[in-house]
Amino acid sequence: MQPASPPSRIVLVEDDVSLLNALGFALETEGYSVAPYTTASDAIALAEPADCLVIDRRLPDLDGLALIARLRGRGILAPAILITTNPDDHCRRAAAAAGVEIVEKPLLGAELRQRIEASIRGAAD
């Protein structure tokens, strides 16, 4: 019998505490290990290894795409998903240039989980 592999680790940064808690709970029930943060500063300071980054676009202390760039600069090269409401063309172009997927709020159904799974699978290939 092979030992069970550790759960995939998700770094989740969302300043809305209710949404952070709900997403964290939902991802943990799907079997992920979640490192939740409410600020970009905390995520940068702790810079935890991750299998996937799920980052809110509009954080109070730093734009989500800028946070992803800083985490990558610190060696966290995990695939990233930006969660946002009504992304404009500039946001879409910047995300595409950075190799970041966008999932639009409200987060309905299983889209976020499916994108996380696909991102982690793609990174493993």
Secondary structure, DSSP 8 states (H G I E B T S, - for coil): --------EEEEE-S-HHHHHHHHHHHHHTT-EEEEESSHHHHHHH----SEEEEESB-SSSBHHHHHHHHHHTT----EEEEESS--HHHHHHHHHHT-EEEESS--TTHHHHHHHHHHHHHH-
